Amino acid sequence: MVVRIRFGRGPVVTRRKGKNSRIAKPAASLLTMASLSCAALGLWRVGFDLDWAGQFVFANGTLSHWQVWIGAAIAIQYVSWRLGRYARSAISEAPGPEAPGKDEANARQRAAANVR
């Protein structure tokens, strides 16, 4: 006796660029906010050094230097910019409406790939 088990079709794996663009756009927005926060802390520290602002949160250590905060803000904003570019390029490369003949050829090709 031969028993055959048939599973349903899973998600189609593609090799297209920009598959993670849905995540990249909100991540870029959140990173921009993190960059602004780091820049604000850096400016606060500069203000404290010039006696324009009150006591800074970190009195000593690595995080007590304004250069660290401004550098972190620049680095985070650069990553945010790169993610935004990645998301935009993936959207612009997304396939548009195909010609009627291509759809039928693609359907045949997908069907042929699922044949034993």
N, C-alpha and C positions, 0 to 999 in steps of 0.2 A: 504494500500500500504506500502511495506517495501522497504526502500532505504538502500542500503549497500554502504559504502564508503571504498574503499581499498587504503591503503597507500603503497608506495614503501618501500622496506626494507632499514632500516637505517644501520649505522655502527654496526658491531658485537662487543659486549662487551665481553672482555676476562678477565680472572683472572691470566694471565701469569705475571711473575715477569719481571721487567725491561722495562715496557712500555714507560717510559720516557728517555730511554737511548739515543735517538736521540738528546735530549736537553742537557743531562748531559755532553756529550763529548765536545761540543763547550763551554758550561758554565765553565767547568773545565779549558779549555784553557784561557778563558777570566779572570778567577779568578787568574790564575798563573801570568798573566800580572799585575793584580792589586796588587798581593803580591810583585812582583818585584818593583813596584812603591813605595809601602809602605816601603820596605826595603831600597830603594834608599833615601827616605826622612829621614829615621832613621839614615842612615850612614852620610847623609849630616849634620844632627843635631850633631852627634858625632864629625864630622870634625869641625863644628863651635865651639863646646865646647873646642876642643883642639887647636883652632886657626889655623886650616889647611884649612878651607873653608870660603867663604864669609858669609854675613848676611843670616840667615835662614828666610824662608817665614813667619813663625809664631813666633812673638817676645815673646808673653806671652800667657798663657792659657794652657788648657789641651794638645792641639796639639803641644805645643812647647817642649815637652819632648821626647827624643829619645826612651824611654822605650815603650811609647804608639805606636809609629810607628813600632818598631820591633815586639812588641806583636801582633799588627794588621796583620803584614806580616806573622807571624807564624800561626795565627788563620785562615787567608784566605787561606794560602797554605794547611793547614790541610783539610779544606772544599773542596778545589780543588782535593786533593788526594783522599778523600772519594768519590767524584763524579766520578772521573776517574775509581776507583775500581768498582763502581756501573755500569758504562757503560760497562766495560770489562766483568763483570760477566753476565750481561744481554745478551751480544753478545755470550758468550760461552755457555749459556743455551738455545740459540735459537734453535728451532727444526730443525733438518736436513731433508734430503729427507726421506720420509716415505716409508714403504713397500707398494707394490701395493694393498694388501688386506685391509690395514688400511684406505686408501683413500676412498674406497667404503663404509666402515663401518662409517667413519666420515660423508660422504655425507648423508647416511641414517639417522644418528643421528640428523644432522642439519635439514633435511627435517621433521623429526618427531617433532622437537621442534617448527616448524612454523605452525603445524597443529592445528586447533582450538580444 
